[in-house]
Amino acid sequence: MAMPRLSLSLSVASLVLFLGRLISGSMAAILVLIWALHFQTSFLPSQQPAAHDLIFAVLHPLFMVIGFILISGEAILVQRWLPGSKNLKKSMHLSLQGVALGCGIFGIWTKFHGQDGIMANFYTLHSWMGLISISLFAAQWLFGFINFWHKREVRTTRRTLLPWHVFLGLYTYGLAVVTAETGLLEKLTILQVRGDVLKRCPESAVVNGLGLCLALLSSTVILAAVSPRRRGLKRRKILHLDNDDGSDDNGNGYFRDKSAQFLHPA
């Protein structure tokens, strides 16, 4: 009875996390679109900006939030929701992470354009954290690419580095979300100090709502990534021997591992 109850609990928890991720991710995408497309005057880099300056300024939050954070979050969980073989899931994970990496690089590239010079936008904590995030993400993707195409050669190394790959992947994702939060706070603070945006206005509500949605999204993604899987529970089934508690006459418990096809002492 304990196994079905645990499986049911995991199903409910997975459903809650899925709905939370879906709602928060969709709301984050909608809010960043509203902010970038409806409140374009807040992205003007100077009093007399060129047309391409406004375009690059608007593209930065779109690519960093939708392209980098949202897609990379789905890539982290692709092995949980995508049906098919293990190789298919790995290739999809690598592909989605590659798309997210491309969006992140392009999003940072947009900040190199402007009348104020190349380094004008890289003096704040937000910019430094962004460069660190994209660098770690690129290193993670490169490791995954080498791991995918050289399976036999690096099998032992892969087993050793896999826990670090998972940890650094979640850490980089969390760092990217925190970087986005600092960017929202920095942008809104500058607008309010200059008097361009009031503390209580629709744009402030949109930006604050976007920050809350990103915080909720990151929590659901990370929690879903570290939570146990139902498939992992199904791999180990209790083998009832002579006693009802699954132990032999000597009191030693056993379980059957399908992947190994032999008995292990519990």
N, C-alpha and C positions, 0 to 999 in steps of 0.2 A: 504493500500500500504506500510505502514511503516514496518509491520510485515514481509512480504515477502522479502523486501529489507534487513532487519536486518538478516533474516535467510540466505539469499544468502551471505551476508558479513561474517557471521560466518562460512559458508561452505568453502568459499575461504580461510579464515584465518586458519581453521582447516587443509585444504589441504596443505597450505604453511608450517605450523608447522610440519605436518606429514612428508613432503618431507625433511624439514630441519633436523628433528630428524633422519630420515632414512639415509640420506647422511652422516651427521656428525657421527652418531653411527657406520656406516659401515666403514668409513674412519678411525675412532679411532681404531676399531678392527684390521683393516689391518695394520695400522702403528705400533701398539704395537706388532703385530706378526712379522713384519719385523724387528723391533728393537730388540726384544728378541731372535729371531732365526738366524738372519743374522749377527748381531753385538754382538755375544756372548762374545767376548773378553772384552767388556766393563763391563761385569757383573762378571768378575773374582774378588773374594774378596781379594786375596793375590797373591804373586808371584808364589807360588806352592800350588794351591788349590787342594782339593780332588774332586773327580768326583761328589759326592753328593752336594758339596758346589755350584758348577756351576748350577746344576739342580735346587736347591732351589732358587738361585739368579734369575734365568730366570723365574721360576714359579711365583714369587712375583708380577711383573707387569702384567702378564697375568691374574692371578686370581683377582687382585684388579681392573683392568680396565674392562676386559670383564665380569668376574664373578660378581663383586660387583657393579660397577657403571652402566654398561650397563643393566644388568638384573634388578637391583633395579629401574632404570629409567622406564623400560617397566612395572614393577609391579605397579608403581605409576599411570600409565595411562591405566591400564588394564580394568578399568571399562568404559573407553571411546571407546575402539576399539573392545572389546570382546562381541559378541552377546550372548544372553542367559539370564537366570534368575539372580536376584540379588545375590542369594546365590552362584551361580556358579562363578560370578565375584569376590565375596568376597573370596571364597575358592581359586581361581586362584591367586588373589592378595596375599593372605597369603602364598601360596605355592611358588610363585616366590620370594617373600621377604625372605622366608626360604632358598631357594637356594642361593640367594645373600648373606645372612648372613653366610651360610656355606662356600662360596667362600672367603668371607672377613676374617673369622676366620682362614681358612687354609692359606690364603695369609700372614696374620700376623704371623702365626705359622712358616712359612718358614724362617722368619728372626731370629728365636730363634736358628737356627742351624748354625754352622760355627766354625772355629778354634779359633776365637777371643773371644768366650764366649757368653753367653746368652744375657747379657745386652749391648753388644758392639754396637748394632744397635738402641738403644733406648735412645739417648741423644740429638736428634735434634728436632726442631719444627715439622718437618714432622712426626716423630715417635710419638710424643705426640698427635698431632692432629689426627693421625690414630687411636690411642687407644681410644681417646674420641669419634671419629666417630663410631667405631665398638661397643662401649659401649652404646651409644645412640640408635644405630640401633637395638641392641639386646633388649633394653628396649622397643622400639617401637614394635618390633615383638612380644614380650611377651604380651604386652597390647592387640595387635590385636588378638593373639591366645585366650586369656581369653575372649575377647569380642565376638569372633566368636562362641565359644562353650558354653557360658553362656549368651545368648541373653536376656532371660526374667528376670534373676536375676539382671542384671546390666543395664537395659534399661535406667533408669533415670541417672545413672552415665555416661553411654555411651553418652547420649545427651549433658551432661555437658562437658565431656572431648574430644568429637569429634573435635571441633575446635583446641584444643591444640594438638591433635594427628596429624591433618593435618599440622599444623604449624611446629611441631617438625619433622615430616616426611620430609617436604621440606627443613627445615633447615639442617637436618642430611645429606640429599642428596647433598645439596650445599656444606656443610662442607667436605664431602667425595671428591667432585670434587676439591675443593681448596687444600685439602691434597694431592691429586694426582699431582696437579700443582706444589706444593712445592717440592714434590719428584722428579719430572722431572727437575726442576730448580736446586735442590741440586745435583742430579746425573750428570747433564751436566756440572755444574760449577766445580765439583771435577775432572771430566775427562779433562776439558780444562785447569785447573790449573796444573795438573800433566803432561800435554802435550800429553796425549793419544788421544785426539780429537781436531781437529782444529776448530776455530770459524766458518769457512766456509767450510763445508764438508757435504757429504750425511747424516751422522749420526746426525749431528746438525740439519739439515733440517727436518729429520724424527721426532726427539724429539720435536722441535718447532711446527711442524705441528700437532703432537699428542696433544700438549697443546692447540692449537687453536681449534681443533676438540672437545675436551672435554669442552672447554668454550662455544662453539656454541651448543653442545648437551645439556648442563645443562640449558642454556637459553631457548631452545625450550621445554624441559621437564617441567620446572617450569612455563613457560608462558602457555603451554597447560593445565597444572593442575589447574591454577587459572582462566582460561578463561571461560566465560559462555557456557553452553551447549545448543544445539538446542532443546534437549528433555525438558529442563526446561522451554523453551519458549512455547512449545506446550502444556504444562500442564495448562497454563492460557490463556484462550481465551476470548476475549471481547464479552460480551453478549449485543447485541443491543436491547434496550427496545423501548421506545416511541421515543426517540431522536436519531439522527444519531451519536452523539458523545458518545453513550453508557451510558447515564444518564437518570434518570427518570424525572418526571415533576418537582421535587424539586431540580434538578441539582446534585443529588448524583450519582456518578459513581459506577458501579458494574462490577465485573468479576466473572466468574465461575471457581472454582477450582475442577478439576475432582477427585482429591483424597478425597476431603471432600464432594462433591456432594451437595453443597448448596452455596448460594450467600453471598459474603462478601462485605461490603462497601469498596470502593477504598480509 
